Amino acid sequence: MNRTRILKPALGLVALVCVAAITSFVWMQVGYSQGENRGGVGKPRISDTVQANMYADNWFILYLNGELVAVDSIQFMPHNVVSVDILPDYPMTIAVMAKDNADAKTGMEYANTSIGDGGFILKFGDGTVTNANWKAKAFSRGPIDRDTKNPRVENTTIPEDWYTVDFDDESWGQATEYTQSQIGPKEPFFEHDFEGARFIWTEDVELDNTVIFRHVVATPPDGKARPDFSNLNDIVPSGPRRRPR
């Protein structure tokens, strides 16, 4: 009998491909699509970017100024660090949706045997870090009252425009900071630069399972002057036009 073998790629290869795709996407969305103000000369260069490191327990998606920038490539285990190059544009509105690895109906994890916990941390190369100055709001929580025998979940509808610059988060509470020992990050975390950043979540790191964070960075925290790349699509290129294929 003839048998056809289907080879499944290793998890590491999948993650590598995902990260490569994300990095390319970031450059197109937050890099090339932005404008520049370098005396009318040239386009954004890779040297204009800064590195962004993110770690979530267990998963996240990140927007900058309303543009999709990074998606955790592993959902939900093992924990990993997502590191990409970004082109900061100030004021910079950061919006993150983070999720704990919780069952949507029970709020529990590991085959509904235990209550899990969350945690998110971020550091950009311009000095932007997560801390209690960020806004945070839970949109799914459970098991309510920590009832693991009859677990139930309370969900709040997530606004469609939660990641946009003009979204109104004025009524949201502040994020709660957690220590490294409280979150217990896994090995990839220690291989990247998160100095000065704090793990954040809502006030309930165990029961709140889907959380959205928002934060506005008015100016570069490191004080470094950077070109304004907000208008690239309105600039006529100085080089020759490419020939049509």
RAWO-V643872 format. One record per helix or strand of 2 or more residues. SS is the DSSP state (helix for helix, strand for strand). FROM is the first residue (numbers start at 0). LEN is the number of residues. If there is no record, write none. Layout:
# RAWO-V643872
ss->(SS;SS)
from->(FROM;FROM)
len->(LEN;LEN)
This chain:
# RAWO-V643872
ss->(helix;helix;strand;strand;strand;strand;strand;strand;strand;helix;strand;strand;strand;helix;helix;strand;strand;helix)
from->(10;45;49;58;66;80;91;119;134;143;152;172;175;179;186;198;207;231)
len->(22;3;7;6;5;6;8;5;8;3;3;2;3;4;5;3;10;3)
